[in-house]
Amino acid sequence: PFPVIRGIGWSEDQGRRPDMEDGMVAISNLAGVANAWLLGIYDGHGGRQTVEMLLQKIHGNVLQHLRSRAIERWQRYRQRAMSRLQDIRRRLDELHFQQQLACRDVRVLMPPTQRLVELLRLGRICEWVLQCEEPSQEGRTETEKSSASKAPTPPSFLTICTEEDVHRALDEAFVQTDVEILRDRVYQSGATACVCLVRPVLRLDLLLEMRPEEISDADWAWFSVERQKPNVIPASTPSQHAIVQADITVAHLGDSRAVLAYTDGHAERLTHPSDHKAGCEREVRRVESLGGWVFGERVNGMLAIGRAFGDWSLKLPPGKANPPYSPTSGAFDRLLNIFGTSPSHAAEQAAAERKEYVVSNAPDVRSVSLTPERPAQVPGGIRRNSPSSRASESQTAMSGQETGAGRVPGLLVLGCDGLFDVCSDQVVAHLALEFLRQLVAVHPDMSPCEAAKATARMLIEEAIGVRGSTDNVSVMVALFHSFGFSGRDGVTPSPQACNPPSVVQFSSLSDGVPCPVFVGRDQLGCPAEAVARDALAAATPRNARCFSGGTSFGQFDGGHDYAARVAPPGLDAGSWAERWLPKGLAEGLQEASHRLAAVMQH
């Protein structure tokens, strides 16, 4: 059977930072298709505004562009089906003529019946494609459903998109979402993002190019079922079917990462090797070619990554601004100065014409097949339209040789830089697989969702408690293998079983079909400013008078509600605040001073 997500769980930790700026989303049964998921992890900087926009908008934009691409693809399938059907009818006429000759002349051999059956099967498939007007989509009105009830039911738009269609749809959805962030006047914050689309795939492109003899009995039997249930591709479908596959497509901006761990321990990074770090040669060349500059491994001396959502004050090169402008002026005035027009008008211009920015909103996109018997790497690799397509294709070929055929996907780990800055891909895969093997030996009755959540929490504890990560840490784990845990396959996690601290929201997508959307939130519920003041006052009491209001904080109270809840076991709250929080606050202030200094240099 092709792999499906059997359990999913996530966890997050604010760490030593004064604010929690990460966000996560997981949507099951995407577009009404069984075993289809959209997973996302977003790491904000400069505030949560951009992350909140991504949580609300990006999945709807992805579906919108996938639907548009699927409609175009379906028209091409219909044209190809018409051409194949004409050829099949011609060959059937030839068979009929040969049969007539064989009946009149014993020296002429009767054509084999199997050949006739093969042609008829392929002809029926082509006729079905022609009779379906367009791929099915959720949210149709009752009138539309009744009018279309007599026509054959087409497959879901999500299953017929090719790899090229998905890559282009994700690219366009990312750009559209970034423009909407500017249109909604979110100016100062930004976010990295990693979005994973897991879906069953109906390879009609292969089917319509097959020779009649290549369509097996099993393929035909499955196709008959598919015509009756277009939105259900059973997970028990044998993997030798060439027309039924499962794949995962990953699009990302910045250093949020996705790693696929196979059951044999091999780890495969699905995001770009550079993490879009501003100091990597690829991003330096791109930024400088657009008039920007990289100093101290930061774009324009301010941003540590070359690609991100938001950060619109850094999208254009410094020369585009009309200096001098004051860093104390409002965000609207600064954007007006940079774009030469209002940000809303600039957003409309950006939507009308696709252009490259210094801080790019063009993602790297990669697809990987999840079918065990096929090579893990799907040809195409990183976005074909990107400047690095030729180099990435060579990397893709090497990756395909390394993974080879026959590897079984075990789990997928999505994480922000708070995890992967201190843990390598292979370390994450090894820790997760070993933890799951030990966990199932002790608690075999756990559900896959509970096991996935426990694995996510373990990785966070490893990053913060063992390896000293100072950033927000968010991790999402999706299990493609049961690992011996009990429970139903592919179930949707319940908030009680999988993530008690998080807020679970049930929202509707653009077509009005309710889909469960699980969104990670900061579960601490304590004002970050008050926490930072208390902690800094505890570490350096003499500086307490520096805060506005003239409040004297004195020594840190070990019974403080917040510190008592988050201090690690075995460490009193005062010591924890002295060792952890002031350092995190200082790092945040240092980052802010770097950004301010870069603005003031003009």
C-alpha positions in Angstrom: 0.0 0.0 0.0 1.1 3.6 -0.5 2.0 5.5 2.6 -0.5 7.7 4.4 -0.3 9.8 7.5 -1.2 7.5 10.3 -0.7 9.9 13.1 0.3 13.6 13.5 1.4 15.6 16.6 3.1 18.8 17.4 4.6 20.8 20.2 6.0 24.2 20.7 8.0 26.1 23.3 8.7 29.8 23.8 12.2 29.0 25.1 14.2 32.0 26.3 12.6 34.5 23.9 10.3 37.2 25.4 7.6 36.4 22.8 6.2 33.3 21.0 6.2 34.1 17.3 5.8 30.6 15.8 2.7 29.2 14.3 1.6 25.8 12.9 -1.3 24.5 10.8 -2.4 20.9 9.8 -5.4 20.3 7.6 -6.7 16.8 7.1 -8.8 15.5 4.2 -7.7 18.5 2.2 -10.3 19.5 -0.5 -12.4 16.6 0.6 -9.8 14.1 -0.5 -9.1 11.2 1.8 -5.4 10.9 2.9 -4.6 14.4 1.6 -3.0 16.8 4.1 -1.6 20.3 4.2 1.0 20.9 6.9 2.7 24.2 7.6 5.1 25.7 10.1 5.8 29.4 10.3 8.5 31.2 12.2 7.9 34.9 12.7 10.3 37.7 13.5 9.5 41.3 14.5 6.1 40.3 15.8 3.3 37.7 15.1 1.3 39.7 12.6 2.8 38.0 9.5 2.4 34.6 11.1 -1.3 35.3 11.9 -1.8 36.2 8.2 -0.2 33.0 7.0 -2.3 30.9 9.4 -5.4 32.5 7.9 -4.6 32.8 4.2 -2.0 30.5 2.7 -3.9 27.2 2.7 -6.9 28.9 0.9 -4.6 30.4 -1.7 -2.9 27.1 -2.3 -6.2 25.4 -3.0 -7.3 28.2 -5.2 -4.2 28.0 -7.5 -4.3 24.2 -7.5 -7.9 24.3 -8.7 -7.0 26.7 -11.5 -4.1 24.5 -12.6 -6.2 21.4 -12.4 -8.9 22.9 -14.7 -6.2 23.7 -17.3 -4.6 20.3 -17.0 -8.0 18.6 -17.4 -8.5 20.3 -20.7 -5.2 19.0 -21.9 -6.2 15.5 -20.8 -9.4 15.8 -22.7 -7.5 16.8 -25.9 -5.2 13.9 -25.5 -8.1 11.5 -24.8 -9.8 12.7 -28.0 -6.6 11.9 -30.0 -6.2 8.5 -28.4 -9.8 7.6 -28.8 -9.6 8.4 -32.6 -6.6 6.1 -32.8 -8.3 3.4 -30.8 -11.4 3.5 -33.1 -9.2 3.2 -36.1 -7.4 0.1 -34.6 -10.8 -1.4 -33.7 -11.9 -1.0 -37.3 -8.7 -2.8 -38.4 -9.4 -5.6 -35.9 -13.0 -5.9 -37.2 -11.8 -6.1 -40.8 -9.2 -8.8 -39.8 -12.0 -10.8 -38.1 -14.1 -10.7 -41.2 -11.2 -11.9 -43.3 -10.5 -14.7 -40.9 -14.1 -15.8 -41.1 -13.9 -16.0 -44.9 -10.4 -17.3 -45.3 -9.0 -20.0 -43.0 -5.5 -18.9 -43.9 -6.0 -15.6 -42.0 -5.5 -15.8 -38.3 -8.2 -14.5 -36.0 -7.0 -11.6 -33.9 -6.5 -12.4 -30.2 -9.4 -11.6 -28.0 -7.1 -10.1 -25.4 -6.0 -7.4 -27.9 -9.6 -6.4 -28.4 -10.2 -6.3 -24.6 -7.2 -4.0 -24.1 -8.3 -1.6 -26.8 -11.8 -1.5 -25.4 -10.5 -0.8 -21.9 -8.4 2.1 -23.0 -11.2 3.4 -25.1 -13.6 3.4 -22.1 -11.1 5.4 -20.1 -10.7 8.0 -22.8 -14.5 8.2 -23.2 -14.8 8.8 -19.4 -12.3 11.6 -19.6 -14.2 13.3 -22.4 -17.6 12.9 -20.7 -16.3 14.7 -17.5 -16.5 18.4 -18.0 -14.0 19.4 -15.3 -12.4 17.9 -12.2 -14.7 17.7 -9.2 -14.4 20.2 -6.4 -16.1 20.5 -3.0 -18.6 23.3 -2.2 -20.9 22.9 -5.3 -24.5 24.0 -4.8 -27.3 21.5 -4.9 -28.5 22.8 -8.3 -25.0 22.2 -9.7 -24.9 18.7 -8.2 -28.3 17.8 -9.6 -27.5 19.1 -13.1 -24.2 17.2 -13.1 -25.7 14.0 -11.6 -26.2 12.4 -15.0 -22.6 13.0 -16.1 -19.8 10.7 -15.0 -18.1 11.8 -11.7 -14.6 13.1 -12.4 -11.7 12.8 -10.0 -10.8 15.5 -7.5 -8.8 18.4 -8.8 -6.2 17.7 -6.1 -5.4 14.2 -7.4 -4.9 15.0 -11.1 -2.5 17.9 -10.8 1.0 17.0 -12.1 4.2 17.8 -10.3 4.6 20.8 -12.5 1.1 22.0 -11.7 1.7 21.7 -7.9 5.0 23.5 -8.1 3.5 26.4 -10.0 0.5 26.6 -7.8 2.6 26.7 -4.6 4.8 29.4 -6.1 1.9 31.5 -7.1 0.1 31.0 -3.8 3.2 32.2 -1.9 3.5 35.3 -4.0 -0.2 36.1 -3.6 -0.1 35.6 0.1 2.9 38.0 0.5 1.1 40.6 -1.6 -2.0 40.2 0.6 0.2 40.8 3.7 1.2 44.1 2.3 -2.4 44.9 1.2 -3.5 44.3 4.8 -0.9 46.8 6.0 1.3 44.3 7.9 4.5 46.2 7.3 7.1 45.6 10.0 7.1 41.9 10.8 8.1 38.9 8.7 8.1 35.1 8.8 9.8 32.1 7.3 7.5 29.3 6.2 7.6 25.6 5.2 4.4 24.2 3.7 4.0 20.4 2.9 1.3 19.0 0.6 0.8 15.3 1.0 -1.7 13.8 -1.5 -2.6 10.7 -3.5 -1.9 11.1 -7.2 -3.9 9.8 -10.1 -1.3 9.7 -13.0 -3.7 10.3 -15.9 -0.7 11.8 -17.8 0.8 8.3 -17.7 -2.5 6.5 -18.3 -3.3 8.4 -21.5 0.2 7.7 -22.9 0.1 3.9 -22.1 -0.1 1.3 -24.8 -3.3 -0.8 -24.4 -1.3 -3.9 -23.4 0.3 -2.0 -20.5 -3.1 -1.5 -18.6 -3.3 -4.5 -16.2 -6.4 -6.1 -14.8 -5.7 -4.6 -11.4 -5.4 -1.1 -13.0 -8.7 -1.5 -14.7 -10.4 -2.8 -11.6 -9.1 0.1 -9.6 -10.1 2.6 -12.3 -13.7 1.2 -12.1 -13.7 1.9 -8.4 -12.2 5.4 -8.9 -15.0 6.4 -11.2 -17.5 5.6 -8.5 -15.6 7.3 -5.6 -13.6 10.2 -7.1 -12.4 11.6 -3.8 -11.3 8.3 -2.3 -8.0 6.6 -3.3 -7.8 3.7 -0.9 -4.6 3.4 1.1 -4.7 -0.3 0.4 -4.2 0.2 -3.3 -1.2 -2.0 -4.3 1.9 0.0 -4.9 2.7 -1.7 -8.2 -0.1 0.4 -9.8 1.7 2.8 -12.1 -1.3 5.1 -12.2 -1.8 5.5 -8.4 1.0 7.1 -6.4 1.4 9.2 -3.3 3.8 12.1 -3.0 4.8 15.0 -0.9 5.6 18.5 -2.2 7.4 21.0 0.0 7.6 24.8 -0.6 9.6 27.0 1.7 10.9 30.5 2.4 13.7 30.8 4.8 15.2 28.4 7.3 12.1 26.5 8.5 12.8 22.9 7.4 11.2 19.6 6.5 13.1 16.3 6.9 11.8 12.9 5.7 13.2 10.0 7.8 13.1 6.5 6.4 12.6 3.4 8.5 16.2 2.4 7.8 17.5 5.6 9.5 18.3 7.6 6.4 17.3 11.3 6.6 16.5 13.4 3.5 16.1 17.1 3.7 13.2 18.3 1.5 14.0 22.0 1.7 16.9 23.7 0.0 20.3 22.9 1.5 21.1 26.6 2.0 18.1 27.3 4.2 18.1 30.7 2.3 20.7 32.0 4.7 21.7 35.5 3.7 25.4 34.6 3.8 25.2 31.7 1.3 26.7 32.3 -2.1 23.4 31.7 -3.9 21.5 34.4 -1.9 24.4 36.8 -2.0 24.5 36.8 -5.8 20.8 37.2 -6.0 20.6 40.0 -3.5 23.5 41.9 -5.0 22.1 41.5 -8.6 18.9 43.3 -7.4 20.8 46.2 -5.8 20.9 45.0 -2.3 23.9 44.1 -0.2 24.8 41.6 2.5 26.8 42.7 5.5 27.5 40.5 8.5 25.6 37.7 6.8 22.4 39.8 6.9 20.5 41.3 4.0 21.0 45.1 4.1 22.7 44.5 7.4 19.4 43.5 9.0 17.8 40.2 8.0 19.6 36.8 8.4 17.7 35.2 5.6 17.3 36.1 2.0 13.7 34.9 1.5 10.7 35.5 3.7 7.1 36.5 3.9 6.5 40.1 5.0 9.5 42.3 5.7 8.2 44.7 3.1 10.5 47.5 4.2 13.4 45.3 3.0 11.9 44.0 -0.2 13.4 46.9 -2.4 17.1 47.7 -2.4 18.2 50.7 -0.3 18.8 52.8 -3.3 15.1 52.8 -4.1 14.4 54.8 -0.9 14.5 58.6 -1.0 16.8 59.4 2.0 16.8 60.7 4.5 13.9 59.3 6.4 13.5 59.0 10.1 13.4 55.5 11.8 11.0 57.1 14.3 8.5 57.9 11.6 5.4 55.7 11.2 5.6 52.4 9.3 3.2 53.8 6.7 5.4 56.8 6.0 8.5 54.6 5.7 6.7 52.3 3.2 5.4 55.3 1.3 9.0 56.6 1.0 10.3 53.3 -0.2 7.7 52.4 -2.8 7.0 56.0 -3.9 3.3 55.3 -3.5 0.9 54.0 -0.9 1.5 50.4 0.3 -1.9 49.4 -0.9 -1.3 50.7 -4.4 2.2 49.1 -4.3 0.5 45.8 -3.4 -1.8 46.1 -6.5 1.2 46.7 -8.6 3.0 43.7 -7.1 0.0 41.5 -7.8 -0.2 42.7 -11.4 3.4 42.2 -12.3 5.6 39.4 -11.0 8.9 40.9 -9.9 11.9 39.7 -7.9 12.6 41.4 -4.6 15.7 41.7 -2.5 14.0 39.7 0.2 12.4 37.3 -2.1 8.9 35.8 -1.8 9.7 33.1 -4.5 9.9 29.7 -2.7 12.0 26.7 -3.5 9.7 23.8 -4.3 10.5 20.1 -4.3 8.5 16.9 -4.8 9.3 13.5 -3.4 7.5 10.2 -4.1 6.3 8.3 -1.0 5.8 5.1 -2.8 8.3 2.6 -1.4 9.0 0.7 -4.5 9.8 3.8 -6.5 12.9 6.0 -6.1 12.5 8.4 -3.3 13.5 11.4 -5.4 11.1 12.6 -8.1 12.9 14.1 -11.1 12.5 17.9 -11.1 13.8 18.7 -7.7 13.9 22.3 -6.8 11.7 24.8 -8.7 12.5 24.5 -12.4 12.0 28.2 -12.9 14.5 29.2 -10.3 17.9 30.5 -11.2 19.5 27.5 -9.6 17.5 24.9 -11.5 20.4 23.4 -13.3 22.5 23.0 -10.2 19.6 21.6 -8.2 18.9 19.0 -10.9 22.4 17.6 -10.4 21.9 17.6 -6.6 18.5 15.9 -7.2 20.1 13.1 -9.3 22.7 12.5 -6.6 20.0 12.4 -4.0 18.1 9.9 -6.0 21.1 7.6 -6.3 21.7 7.8 -2.6 18.2 7.0 -1.5 17.6 4.5 -4.2 14.5 2.3 -4.5 12.8 0.3 -1.8 13.2 2.7 1.1 10.1 3.0 3.2 9.1 6.5 4.6 8.9 6.4 8.4 8.1 10.0 9.5 8.2 13.6 8.4 9.6 16.3 10.8 8.8 20.0 10.3 10.7 22.4 12.4 11.8 25.9 12.7 15.4 27.1 13.1 15.1 26.8 16.8 15.4 23.0 16.3 17.6 22.7 13.3 20.2 25.3 14.3 21.3 22.9 17.1 20.3 19.5 15.5 21.3 18.2 12.1 18.9 16.4 9.8 20.4 13.0 10.6 20.4 13.6 14.3 16.7 14.5 14.2 15.9 11.4 12.2 18.0 9.1 14.5 16.5 10.6 17.7 12.9 10.3 16.4 13.2 6.8 15.2 15.0 5.5 18.2 12.5 7.3 20.5 9.6 5.7 18.7 11.1 2.2 18.9 11.7 2.5 22.6 8.3 4.1 23.2 6.4 1.3 21.4 8.2 -1.2 23.6 6.9 0.4 26.8 3.5 1.8 25.6 2.3 -0.2 22.6 -1.3 0.8 23.3 -0.6 4.5 22.4 -2.3 5.8 19.4 -0.1 7.0 16.5 -1.2 10.6 17.2 0.0 10.3 20.8 3.3 8.9 19.7 3.8 11.6 17.2 3.1 14.3 19.8 5.5 12.6 22.3 8.2 12.6 19.6 7.7 16.3 18.8 8.0 17.1 22.5 11.1 15.0 22.9 12.8 16.9 20.0 12.0 20.2 21.7 13.4 19.0 25.0 16.5 17.9 23.2 16.9 21.2 21.4 16.3 23.4 24.5 17.2 21.3 27.5 20.2 19.4 26.1 21.6 21.5 23.2 20.8 24.9 24.5 18.6 26.4 21.8 17.7 30.0 22.7 15.0 30.5 20.1 11.3 29.6 19.9 11.1 26.0 19.0 8.1 24.5 17.1 8.0 20.9 15.8 5.4 18.9 13.9 5.8 15.1 13.4 3.7 13.1 10.9 4.0 9.3 11.0 3.9 7.4 7.7 4.5 4.1 9.5 2.6 2.6 12.4 5.8 1.5 14.3 3.6 -1.0 16.1 1.3 1.5 17.8 -2.4 0.7 18.1 -5.1 2.9 16.8 -6.7 3.7 13.5 -4.6 4.8 10.5 -4.8 8.3 9.2 -7.0 9.6 12.0 -7.4 13.3 12.8 -5.8 14.1 16.2 -8.0 15.2 19.0 -7.0 18.3 20.9 -7.0 16.3 24.2 -4.8 13.5 22.9 -2.4 15.5 20.8 -1.9 19.0 21.9 -3.7 20.1 25.1 -2.1 23.5 25.4 -2.8 24.6 21.9 -6.0 26.2 20.6 -7.8 24.1 18.1 -9.8 26.1 15.5 -12.3 24.6 13.0 -12.4 26.9 10.0 -13.8 26.7 6.5 -11.8 26.8 3.3 -12.7 29.0 0.4 -15.4 26.6 -0.9 -17.2 26.5 2.4 -16.5 22.9 3.2 -15.6 22.6 6.9 -12.1 21.1 7.4 -10.4 20.7 10.8 -7.6 23.2 11.1 -5.3 22.8 14.0 -3.3 26.0 14.8 -0.5 26.2 17.3 -0.6 29.0 19.8 1.5 30.4 22.6 0.1 28.5 25.5 1.9 30.4 28.3 -0.6 33.3 28.4 1.7 35.6 30.3 2.6 39.2 29.0 6.1 38.9 27.6 7.0 42.5 28.7 6.1 41.8 32.3 8.0 38.5 32.3 11.1 40.2 30.8 11.0 43.0 33.3 10.6 40.7 36.3 13.4 38.4 35.1 15.8 41.2 34.3 15.1 42.8 37.6 15.8 39.5 39.3 19.1 39.1 37.6 20.3 42.8 37.9 18.2 44.5 40.7 20.2 47.7 40.3 18.8 48.2 36.8 15.1 48.0 38.0 14.9 51.8 38.2 15.6 52.1 34.5 12.1 50.9 33.6 9.3 53.4 33.1 7.0 54.0 36.1 9.8 53.9 38.7 8.8 50.5 40.0 11.2 48.8 42.3 11.2 45.1 41.6 13.6 43.9 44.3 14.7 40.3 44.3 12.9 37.8 42.0 10.2 36.1 43.9 10.7 32.3 43.7 6.9 31.8 43.9 6.1 33.9 40.8 3.3 32.1 39.0 4.9 32.3 35.6 8.4 31.2 36.6 7.1 28.5 38.8 5.2 27.0 35.8 8.0 27.1 33.2 11.2 26.6 35.3 12.8 23.2 34.5 12.5 20.5 37.2 15.3 20.7 39.8 16.0 24.4 39.2 14.4 27.1 41.4 12.6 29.9 39.6 15.1 32.6 40.6 18.1 30.7 39.2 16.2 29.8 36.0 15.3 33.5 35.4 18.8 34.6 36.1 20.4 32.1 33.7 17.8 32.0 30.9 15.5 34.9 30.5 17.9 37.8 30.7 20.1 36.3 28.0 17.1 35.8 25.7 16.0 39.4 26.3 19.5 40.7 25.6 19.6 38.8 22.3 16.3 40.2 21.3 17.5 43.7 22.1 20.7 43.2 20.3 18.8 42.1 17.2 16.6 45.1 17.4 19.6 47.4 17.7 21.2 45.9 14.6 18.0 46.6 12.6 17.7 50.2 14.0 21.4 50.9 13.2 21.0 49.8 9.7 18.0 52.1 9.2 19.7 55.1 10.8 22.9 54.9 8.6 21.1 56.9 5.9 
